Amino acid sequence: MFVDSHCHLDFDGLREHLDDVLARADEANVGTMVTICTKVTQFERVLRIAEDYERVWCSVGIHPHEAESEPQTSAEELMRFAEHPKVVGIGETGLDYFYDHSPRDLQKRAFREHIRASRETGLPLIIHSRDADEDMAEILEEETKEGAFPILLHCFSSGPELARRALALGGYISLSGIITFKKADELRAIASEVPFTRMLVETDAPYLAPVPHRGQTNEPSFVRHTAEKLAEIKGVPVGQIETATTTNFFELFSKVERPA
């Protein structure tokens, strides 16, 4: 089966018709999904979806866009949320210098609290990074010296140096529909170098629908198109990508129960 390691099922465009969305995922052989929290103030809404659907899991965290508007949340508070059996990751968190919706010092403070929660719980840190490659790499390297934590760079669209440094720390890289976009040659080149043992696939739904669904609302069933493109990039059968990314997912998200 395929796994959509990162989607937002509580967002407009998906939550209104979840039963249909999940039925289409089932038809596309997408057996497991992680719906991602971006605001702790809306965590209960995210958690409710994971509780209502057996093959949906969730995370807890604050997106860097929300670092200023959301309550300053400590690692201890994140860890308390993560005690729930359906919470399988910390984030999404990270740095976004493209939009700078929140001051960079607040983004960094929140990011380090999420790192501490990931280190203490052993749950994967789900990282958003945009136009912040050097600061991101430096923080990950500094914090790893204080104790390792599971690193996942989600919806990877950064440069090759961040990919190299994250992989050197034992991190994973998740690839989205962006690799199907016409102008994504540099990203496809990076994807070609990511080891089979360190790659995941995702949709980031409802955003970034892959070719041939550009312009539509993205959904978990479309993750197959990303896997097919990754197979083309790697020069292997899509079944090999399916097996590798699913195996990697369950190794990284070790709290998730594999479907029968």
C-alpha positions in Angstrom: 0.0 0.0 0.0 0.9 3.7 -0.2 1.1 6.0 2.8 0.3 9.7 2.7 2.7 10.9 5.4 1.4 14.5 5.4 -2.0 15.9 4.7 -4.4 18.4 6.3 -7.8 16.6 6.4 -9.3 19.3 8.7 -8.7 22.1 6.1 -11.4 23.5 3.9 -11.8 21.4 0.7 -11.4 18.1 2.5 -13.1 18.1 5.9 -16.5 18.8 4.3 -16.5 15.4 2.5 -14.1 13.2 4.4 -15.9 10.0 3.8 -15.6 10.5 0.0 -12.0 11.5 0.3 -11.1 8.5 2.3 -13.1 6.2 0.0 -11.0 7.5 -3.0 -7.8 6.9 -1.0 -8.9 3.3 -0.4 -9.5 2.8 -4.1 -6.0 4.2 -4.8 -4.5 1.7 -2.2 -3.5 4.5 0.2 -3.9 2.6 3.5 -2.6 5.1 6.0 -2.6 8.9 6.4 -1.2 11.4 8.9 -3.3 14.6 9.2 -1.1 17.4 10.4 -1.7 20.0 13.1 -0.6 23.6 12.4 -2.2 25.3 15.4 -2.4 24.0 18.9 -5.6 26.0 19.3 -7.1 23.7 16.7 -5.5 20.5 17.8 -8.8 19.0 19.1 -10.3 19.3 15.6 -7.3 17.5 14.1 -7.4 14.8 16.8 -11.1 14.2 16.3 -10.5 13.2 12.7 -7.8 10.7 13.7 -10.1 9.3 16.4 -13.0 8.9 14.0 -11.1 7.1 11.2 -9.0 4.0 12.1 -6.4 4.5 9.4 -5.9 8.2 10.0 -3.3 9.4 12.6 -2.2 12.9 13.6 0.5 15.2 14.9 0.6 18.1 17.3 2.4 21.4 16.6 2.6 25.0 15.5 3.4 25.9 11.9 6.1 28.7 11.7 3.5 31.0 10.1 1.6 30.8 13.4 4.5 31.2 15.8 3.4 34.7 16.7 -0.4 34.3 16.7 -0.5 30.9 18.6 0.1 30.6 22.3 3.8 30.1 23.2 3.7 26.4 23.8 6.4 24.6 25.8 7.9 21.2 25.0 6.2 19.8 28.1 2.7 20.9 26.8 3.4 19.4 23.4 4.5 16.2 25.1 1.2 16.0 27.1 -0.8 16.3 23.9 1.4 13.6 22.4 0.5 11.1 25.0 -2.7 10.4 23.1 -2.3 7.0 21.2 -3.4 8.6 17.9 -0.7 11.4 18.1 2.3 10.1 16.2 4.5 13.1 15.3 5.6 16.6 16.5 4.8 19.5 14.2 4.6 20.7 11.7 7.2 23.2 12.9 10.2 24.9 11.4 11.3 28.1 9.7 9.7 30.0 6.8 11.7 33.1 5.7 9.8 33.3 2.4 6.6 34.8 3.9 7.9 35.8 7.3 4.4 35.7 8.7 5.9 35.5 12.2 9.2 37.1 13.5 12.2 34.9 12.9 13.1 34.8 16.6 9.7 33.5 17.5 9.9 30.9 14.8 13.2 29.7 16.1 12.0 29.6 19.7 9.0 27.6 18.8 11.1 25.3 16.6 13.5 24.5 19.4 10.6 23.7 21.8 9.3 21.2 19.2 12.7 19.7 18.9 12.9 19.2 22.6 9.5 17.5 22.6 10.6 15.2 19.7 13.8 14.3 21.5 11.9 13.5 24.7 9.1 11.5 23.1 11.0 9.9 20.3 8.3 11.0 17.9 9.4 12.3 14.5 9.8 16.0 14.1 7.8 17.1 11.1 9.7 20.1 9.6 8.6 22.9 7.3 11.6 24.8 5.8 11.3 27.5 3.2 14.1 29.9 2.2 15.8 29.1 5.5 18.3 26.4 4.5 21.4 27.7 6.5 19.6 28.5 9.7 17.6 25.2 9.5 20.8 23.1 9.0 22.6 24.9 11.8 19.8 24.5 14.3 19.4 20.8 13.4 23.1 20.2 13.9 23.3 22.2 17.1 20.3 20.4 18.6 21.5 17.0 17.6 24.6 17.5 19.7 22.3 17.8 22.7 20.7 14.5 21.8 19.4 12.9 18.7 15.8 13.1 17.5 13.9 11.8 14.4 14.1 14.3 11.6 11.6 14.5 8.7 11.9 17.4 6.2 8.4 17.4 4.8 7.4 18.6 1.3 11.0 19.1 0.5 11.7 22.0 -1.8 15.0 23.3 -0.4 18.5 23.1 -1.8 20.9 20.1 -2.1 23.0 21.3 0.9 20.2 21.1 3.4 19.3 17.7 2.0 22.8 16.5 2.4 23.2 17.9 6.0 19.8 16.5 7.1 20.6 13.1 5.7 23.9 13.1 7.5 22.0 13.5 10.7 19.9 10.4 9.9 17.0 12.5 8.7 14.3 11.5 6.2 13.1 13.5 3.2 9.4 13.5 2.1 8.6 14.3 -1.5 5.4 15.9 -2.6 3.6 16.6 -5.9 6.1 19.4 -6.5 8.4 16.8 -8.2 5.8 16.5 -10.9 5.8 20.2 -11.7 7.4 21.3 -15.0 9.9 23.7 -13.5 11.1 21.4 -10.7 14.2 20.0 -12.4 16.5 20.9 -9.5 14.2 19.2 -7.0 14.1 16.1 -9.2 17.9 16.1 -9.3 17.9 16.1 -5.5 15.3 13.4 -5.3 17.4 11.2 -7.6 20.1 11.2 -4.9 18.0 10.6 -1.8 18.6 7.0 -0.6 15.8 4.5 -0.9 16.0 4.0 2.9 15.4 7.7 3.6 12.5 8.8 1.4 8.8 9.2 2.0 5.9 10.5 -0.1 3.1 12.9 0.8 0.4 15.1 -0.7 0.4 18.1 1.7 -3.3 18.1 0.7 -5.3 20.2 0.0 -2.3 22.0 -1.5 0.1 21.2 -4.3 -1.9 18.7 -6.4 0.4 16.8 -8.6 0.3 16.5 -12.4 -2.2 15.5 -13.8 -4.4 17.2 -11.2 -2.8 20.6 -11.1 -5.3 23.3 -10.1 -7.5 20.8 -8.3 -7.9 20.3 -4.6 -5.3 17.8 -3.6 -6.2 14.7 -1.6 -4.5 11.6 -0.3 -5.4 9.4 -3.3 -3.2 11.6 -5.4 0.0 10.5 -3.6 0.2 7.6 -6.1 1.1 10.2 -8.8 4.0 11.4 -6.7 5.2 7.9 -6.2 5.0 7.2 -9.9 7.1 10.3 -10.7 9.6 9.3 -8.1 9.9 5.8 -9.7 10.5 7.5 -13.1 13.2 9.7 -11.5 14.9 6.7 -9.8 14.5 4.4 -12.8 12.7 1.7 -10.9 9.2 0.1 -10.9 6.6 2.0 -8.9 6.2 -1.0 -6.7 9.7 -0.5 -5.4 8.9 3.0 -4.4 5.7 1.8 -2.8 7.5 -0.7 -0.7 10.4 1.6 0.2 8.4 4.6 1.2 5.9 2.5 3.2 8.6 0.6 5.0 10.4 3.9 5.8 7.1 5.4 7.1 6.5 2.7 9.6 10.1 2.7 10.8 10.0 6.5 11.3 6.4 6.7 12.6 6.9 3.7 14.9 3.8 4.6 17.0 1.5 4.0 14.0 -0.1 0.6 13.8 0.3 -1.1 10.5 -3.1 -2.0 8.9 -3.9 -5.7 8.7 
